[in-house]
Amino acid sequence: MTTDAATQTWTQRLANPTRFMALSGQILPWLTIAAIAVVLYGLYLTFFVAPPDYQQGETVKIMFIHVPSAWLAMMGYLMIAISSFGLLVFRHPLADVSAKSAAPIGAAFTLLALITGSLWGKPMWGTYWVWDARLTSVLILFFLYLGLMALRSSLEDETLAAKQTAVLGLAGVVILPIIKFSVDWWNTLHQPASVVKIDGPAIHSSILVPLVVNAVGFSLLFFALHMKAMRNEVLRRRVKALRMAEVEQAARGRDTSSATAG
Amino acid sequence: MELGPHAAFIWASYAAVAIVLLALAAWLLWDGRRQRQLLEDLEARGVRRRPQR
């Protein structure tokens, strides 16, 4: 493609893996530093500033990591869905790299949302687990992540794997509104939304501020991990391409030597 | 820091987050280093993406 740089949109310019590697190589160290700094500040607020909740006491500290984990579990899937759309509709060369890289990170945050939720549920609800709509739909999200990874690894052909995973990724996006509204649609043990609500958050600022700082910190961490994973994936594909080239070169060499011998 | 009667659950939550995220970061760093090494080895052997002119 010899499109003039001036006529390219920014997504087209970013589509070039070489340019992505150069740009992300510059951004990643700063993003990592920012993520660690904000997470540490969030931990400081959590353990030294935020007061205990008037009902649940100190266990509210679990919320400061449970809620960001749950948000990022959903954001990770949204990222996969958008990337899948970008692959299927616009054939963006980095879309599949982004979708593939986001899956294990999203799965990790989903697992953390489930673990921390369970550890919060035992002292507050008296049980580690109930099959209510919120918990079950998040468990399905976790299995969706695992399914995407399993489907991809089961297909040898990378282009085919990319397409099929993208289709499953887009079909699975229906889980996101189900998770979000599960607490309104069904009678759940899990509490309804108290931060992202039409009439504003129902949490006092002394608790809300540390929560938002943690959410920002873990989001930055997510983006840093995702960028690193994307860089690794671009390198992995270069290695694969070079190996193919090496095999082809060897085959050509054999052809010419057998031609001269015969 | 006094974390009340459920301190073990709070510490377990934070430990889980630390373990999972550190393991993820460590894997990504290891994977990146390995891919770079593989790429360098291939380039050192003179393998090029396209035939040299």
HADDOCK unambig.tbl for C-alpha pairs under 7 A between the chains (distance, minus, plus):
assign (segid A and resid 58 and name CA) (segid B and resid 3 and name CA) 5.64 0.50 0.50
assign (segid A and resid 58 and name CA) (segid B and resid 4 and name CA) 6.36 0.50 0.50
assign (segid A and resid 59 and name CA) (segid B and resid 6 and name CA) 6.69 0.50 0.50
assign (segid A and resid 59 and name CA) (segid B and resid 10 and name CA) 6.27 0.50 0.50
assign (segid A and resid 61 and name CA) (segid B and resid 10 and name CA) 6.81 0.50 0.50
assign (segid A and resid 62 and name CA) (segid B and resid 10 and name CA) 5.79 0.50 0.50
assign (segid A and resid 62 and name CA) (segid B and resid 13 and name CA) 6.57 0.50 0.50
assign (segid A and resid 108 and name CA) (segid B and resid 20 and name CA) 6.89 0.50 0.50
assign (segid A and resid 112 and name CA) (segid B and resid 17 and name CA) 6.24 0.50 0.50
assign (segid A and resid 116 and name CA) (segid B and resid 13 and name CA) 5.06 0.50 0.50
assign (segid A and resid 119 and name CA) (segid B and resid 9 and name CA) 5.57 0.50 0.50
assign (segid A and resid 119 and name CA) (segid B and resid 13 and name CA) 6.44 0.50 0.50
assign (segid A and resid 120 and name CA) (segid B and resid 9 and name CA) 6.88 0.50 0.50
assign (segid A and resid 123 and name CA) (segid B and resid 6 and name CA) 6.69 0.50 0.50
assign (segid A and resid 225 and name CA) (segid B and resid 25 and name CA) 6.89 0.50 0.50
assign (segid A and resid 228 and name CA) (segid B and resid 28 and name CA) 6.86 0.50 0.50
assign (segid A and resid 229 and name CA) (segid B and resid 28 and name CA) 6.22 0.50 0.50
assign (segid A and resid 232 and name CA) (segid B and resid 31 and name CA) 6.70 0.50 0.50
assign (segid A and resid 232 and name CA) (segid B and resid 32 and name CA) 4.98 0.50 0.50
assign (segid A and resid 232 and name CA) (segid B and resid 35 and name CA) 6.83 0.50 0.50
assign (segid A and resid 235 and name CA) (segid B and resid 35 and name CA) 5.94 0.50 0.50
assign (segid A and resid 235 and name CA) (segid B and resid 36 and name CA) 6.89 0.50 0.50
assign (segid A and resid 236 and name CA) (segid B and resid 35 and name CA) 5.79 0.50 0.50
assign (segid A and resid 239 and name CA) (segid B and resid 38 and name CA) 6.67 0.50 0.50
assign (segid A and resid 239 and name CA) (segid B and resid 39 and name CA) 5.46 0.50 0.50
assign (segid A and resid 241 and name CA) (segid B and resid 49 and name CA) 6.82 0.50 0.50
assign (segid A and resid 242 and name CA) (segid B and resid 42 and name CA) 6.98 0.50 0.50
assign (segid A and resid 242 and name CA) (segid B and resid 47 and name CA) 6.38 0.50 0.50
assign (segid A and resid 242 and name CA) (segid B and resid 48 and name CA) 6.45 0.50 0.50
assign (segid A and resid 242 and name CA) (segid B and resid 49 and name CA) 5.61 0.50 0.50
assign (segid A and resid 245 and name CA) (segid B and resid 47 and name CA) 6.95 0.50 0.50
assign (segid A and resid 245 and name CA) (segid B and resid 48 and name CA) 6.85 0.50 0.50
assign (segid A and resid 245 and name CA) (segid B and resid 49 and name CA) 5.97 0.50 0.50
assign (segid A and resid 246 and name CA) (segid B and resid 47 and name CA) 5.78 0.50 0.50
